[in-house]
Amino acid sequence: MAKEVECKSAGIDCPFMLRTENDDELVSFSQQHVKKTHKKDMSRQDILKMAKNV
């Protein structure tokens, strides 16, 4: 089952959205985006909690 993560779900006004069936890919790309764009760090656990099954 695919998972989806969006910045909007975290209350951030940002168009970033990622959907994938691979948890490692979801976490890696999301962490890179958050660090580069929002200058913050997010743990793997936090990203997976925020992800929705689609």
C-alpha atoms as an extended CHARMM CRD file, in Angstrom:
* protein
*
        54  EXT
         1         1  MET       CA              0.0000000000        0.0000000000        0.0000000000  PROA      1               0.0000000000
         2         2  ALA       CA              1.2800000000        3.4440000000       -0.8940000000  PROA      2               0.0000000000
         3         3  LYS       CA              1.8350000000        6.1960000000        1.6490000000  PROA      3               0.0000000000
         4         4  GLU       CA              1.6220000000        9.9320000000        1.1020000000  PROA      4               0.0000000000
         5         5  VAL       CA              3.1350000000       12.8410000000        2.9860000000  PROA      5               0.0000000000
         6         6  GLU       CA              2.4410000000       16.5510000000        2.4720000000  PROA      6               0.0000000000
         7         7  CYS       CA              3.7730000000       19.6890000000        4.1280000000  PROA      7               0.0000000000
         8         8  LYS       CA              0.1850000000       20.9680000000        4.2830000000  PROA      8               0.0000000000
         9         9  SER       CA             -0.6340000000       18.0990000000        6.6670000000  PROA      9               0.0000000000
        10        10  ALA       CA              1.9200000000       19.5840000000        9.0650000000  PROA      10              0.0000000000
        11        11  GLY       CA              0.3530000000       23.0300000000        8.7670000000  PROA      11              0.0000000000
        12        12  ILE       CA              3.0570000000       24.3890000000        6.4620000000  PROA      12              0.0000000000
        13        13  ASP       CA              2.0780000000       26.4210000000        3.4030000000  PROA      13              0.0000000000
        14        14  CYS       CA              4.1310000000       24.4240000000        0.9000000000  PROA      14              0.0000000000
        15        15  PRO       CA              3.1040000000       22.4300000000       -2.1950000000  PROA      15              0.0000000000
        16        16  PHE       CA              5.4050000000       19.4590000000       -1.4270000000  PROA      16              0.0000000000
        17        17  MET       CA              3.7020000000       16.0720000000       -1.6980000000  PROA      17              0.0000000000
        18        18  LEU       CA              5.2920000000       12.6490000000       -2.0170000000  PROA      18              0.0000000000
        19        19  ARG       CA              3.5590000000        9.3110000000       -2.6060000000  PROA      19              0.0000000000
        20        20  THR       CA              5.3970000000        5.9940000000       -2.6610000000  PROA      20              0.0000000000
        21        21  GLU       CA              5.0920000000        2.3780000000       -1.5560000000  PROA      21              0.0000000000
        22        22  ASN       CA              8.6270000000        2.3890000000       -0.1290000000  PROA      22              0.0000000000
        23        23  ASP       CA              8.9400000000        3.6920000000        3.4600000000  PROA      23              0.0000000000
        24        24  ASP       CA             12.6930000000        4.2450000000        3.1460000000  PROA      24              0.0000000000
        25        25  GLU       CA             12.1850000000        6.3640000000        0.0330000000  PROA      25              0.0000000000
        26        26  LEU       CA              9.3600000000        8.3160000000        1.6910000000  PROA      26              0.0000000000
        27        27  VAL       CA             11.5000000000        9.1130000000        4.7210000000  PROA      27              0.0000000000
        28        28  SER       CA             14.6640000000        9.9220000000        2.7700000000  PROA      28              0.0000000000
        29        29  PHE       CA             13.0680000000       12.3190000000        0.2680000000  PROA      29              0.0000000000
        30        30  SER       CA             10.9080000000       13.9410000000        2.9380000000  PROA      30              0.0000000000
        31        31  GLN       CA             13.8800000000       14.5110000000        5.2430000000  PROA      31              0.0000000000
        32        32  GLN       CA             15.8700000000       16.0290000000        2.3660000000  PROA      32              0.0000000000
        33        33  HSD       CA             12.9800000000       18.3530000000        1.4800000000  PROA      33              0.0000000000
        34        34  VAL       CA             12.3840000000       19.4880000000        5.0700000000  PROA      34              0.0000000000
        35        35  LYS       CA             16.0790000000       20.1500000000        5.6510000000  PROA      35              0.0000000000
        36        36  LYS       CA             16.6660000000       22.0120000000        2.3660000000  PROA      36              0.0000000000
        37        37  THR       CA             13.4110000000       23.9520000000        2.1180000000  PROA      37              0.0000000000
        38        38  HSD       CA             12.3390000000       24.4800000000        5.7260000000  PROA      38              0.0000000000
        39        39  LYS       CA             15.7500000000       24.3260000000        7.4650000000  PROA      39              0.0000000000
        40        40  LYS       CA             14.4600000000       21.7630000000        9.9850000000  PROA      40              0.0000000000
        41        41  ASP       CA             15.0690000000       18.1390000000       10.8440000000  PROA      41              0.0000000000
        42        42  MET       CA             12.3900000000       15.4470000000       11.1270000000  PROA      42              0.0000000000
        43        43  SER       CA             12.8500000000       11.9680000000       12.4850000000  PROA      43              0.0000000000
        44        44  ARG       CA             11.8630000000        8.8690000000       10.5710000000  PROA      44              0.0000000000
        45        45  GLN       CA              9.2190000000        8.1940000000       13.2180000000  PROA      45              0.0000000000
        46        46  ASP       CA              7.6580000000       11.6660000000       12.8390000000  PROA      46              0.0000000000
        47        47  ILE       CA              7.4670000000       11.3500000000        9.0440000000  PROA      47              0.0000000000
        48        48  LEU       CA              5.8760000000        7.9200000000        9.1900000000  PROA      48              0.0000000000
        49        49  LYS       CA              3.3300000000        9.1790000000       11.7610000000  PROA      49              0.0000000000
        50        50  MET       CA              2.4290000000       12.0420000000        9.4370000000  PROA      50              0.0000000000
        51        51  ALA       CA              2.1220000000        9.7880000000        6.3550000000  PROA      51              0.0000000000
        52        52  LYS       CA             -1.3190000000        8.7120000000        5.1820000000  PROA      52              0.0000000000
        53        53  ASN       CA             -2.1050000000        5.3610000000        3.5830000000  PROA      53              0.0000000000
        54        54  VAL       CA             -3.4810000000        5.8720000000        0.0670000000  PROA      54              0.0000000000
